[in-house]
């Protein structure tokens, strides 16, 4: 499969919206445009897409986060998804390579991510790519 891995552009909103649906994050094309623009405007963030002849088939979103430990900063993968029809074809591996390149360019010595407990297949993928389960994530919705 011919695959191009590149930065997201505003005109990719339809494909990004579809991918967000795969993550069970219902989205509209307009909302996807706003998401893409936020990443474009933030120099610490990247939204990278995988594109094949079928269109946009995967994405990875990363953000450089300052830390207080000896690593000083990390590259946080906030989202990664590949269309179900294109999984197990190396697309996510190529997206991880893009995240690694973002980390290296920013001087971040590691990648971090969180994954829902129900995403068992994804956990196997992360472990196979050298990630280690070292922490437990917690989320609190704010009602301000």
C-alpha positions in Angstrom: 0.0 0.0 0.0 1.3 3.4 -1.0 1.2 5.6 2.2 2.0 9.3 2.7 2.5 10.5 6.3 2.1 14.3 6.6 0.9 17.2 8.7 -2.9 17.7 8.8 -4.4 20.6 6.8 -7.7 22.4 7.2 -9.0 20.7 4.1 -8.5 17.3 5.8 -11.5 18.0 8.2 -13.8 15.4 6.7 -11.2 12.6 7.1 -10.3 13.7 10.6 -13.9 13.8 11.5 -14.4 10.2 10.3 -11.3 9.0 12.2 -12.5 10.7 15.4 -15.7 8.7 15.0 -13.6 5.5 15.0 -12.3 6.6 18.4 -15.9 7.0 19.5 -15.5 10.7 19.6 -18.5 11.9 17.6 -17.4 14.9 15.5 -18.6 17.1 12.7 -16.5 18.4 9.8 -16.7 21.9 11.4 -15.5 20.6 14.8 -12.6 18.8 13.0 -11.6 22.0 11.3 -11.4 23.7 14.7 -9.3 20.8 16.1 -6.9 20.9 13.2 -6.5 24.7 13.5 -5.7 24.3 17.2 -2.9 22.0 16.3 -1.6 24.2 13.6 -1.6 27.2 16.0 0.2 25.4 18.8 4.0 25.0 18.1 4.3 22.2 20.8 1.6 20.1 19.1 1.4 18.1 15.9 -1.5 16.4 14.1 -0.1 14.0 11.5 -2.2 12.0 9.1 -1.7 8.8 7.1 -3.1 9.0 3.6 -3.4 6.3 1.0 -5.2 6.1 -2.3 -8.4 5.6 -0.2 -7.9 9.0 1.5 -7.1 9.8 5.1 -6.9 6.5 6.9 -5.1 7.3 10.2 -3.9 10.0 12.5 -1.7 10.7 15.5 -1.8 13.7 17.7 1.2 14.7 19.8 2.1 17.4 22.3 5.5 18.2 23.9 5.0 18.4 27.7 7.5 19.9 30.1 8.3 17.7 33.1 10.0 18.1 36.5 11.8 14.7 36.4 15.2 14.0 34.8 13.7 13.6 31.3 12.7 17.3 31.4 10.1 16.8 28.7 8.0 14.1 27.0 6.2 13.7 23.8 2.6 12.8 24.7 0.5 10.9 22.2 -2.9 12.3 22.8 -4.7 10.3 20.1 -3.9 7.6 17.6 -6.3 5.8 15.3 -6.4 3.9 12.0 -9.6 3.1 10.1 -10.7 -0.4 11.0 -10.5 -1.4 7.3 -6.7 -0.4 7.2 -5.5 -1.9 10.5 -2.7 -4.4 10.7 -1.0 -3.0 7.6 1.7 -1.0 9.2 -0.1 2.4 9.2 0.0 2.9 13.0 3.7 1.9 13.0 4.4 4.7 10.5 2.4 7.1 12.6 4.4 6.1 15.7 7.6 6.9 13.7 6.2 10.4 13.1 5.6 10.8 16.8 9.1 9.7 17.5 10.5 12.2 15.1 8.5 15.0 16.8 9.9 13.9 20.2 13.5 13.8 18.9 13.2 17.2 17.3 11.9 18.6 20.5 14.6 17.0 22.7 12.1 14.7 24.4 13.6 11.4 25.3 10.4 9.4 25.5 6.8 8.9 24.2 3.9 8.7 26.7 0.3 7.7 26.1 -2.8 6.6 27.8 -5.2 4.0 26.5 -8.7 3.0 27.6 -8.8 -0.3 29.5 -11.2 -1.6 26.9 -8.8 -1.1 24.0 -7.1 -4.5 24.5 -5.9 -4.8 20.9 -4.3 -1.4 21.1 -2.5 -2.4 24.3 -0.9 -5.4 22.5 0.2 -3.1 19.7 1.8 -0.6 22.2 3.6 -3.4 24.0 4.9 -4.9 20.7 6.3 -1.4 19.9 8.3 -1.1 23.1 5.9 0.7 25.4 5.7 -0.4 29.0 2.6 -0.2 31.2 4.1 1.9 34.0 1.2 4.0 35.4 -2.5 4.2 35.8 -4.3 7.1 34.3 -7.1 9.0 36.0 -9.5 11.6 34.6 -11.8 14.1 36.3 -14.3 16.1 34.4 -14.5 19.7 35.8 -17.7 21.4 36.5 -16.7 25.0 36.9 
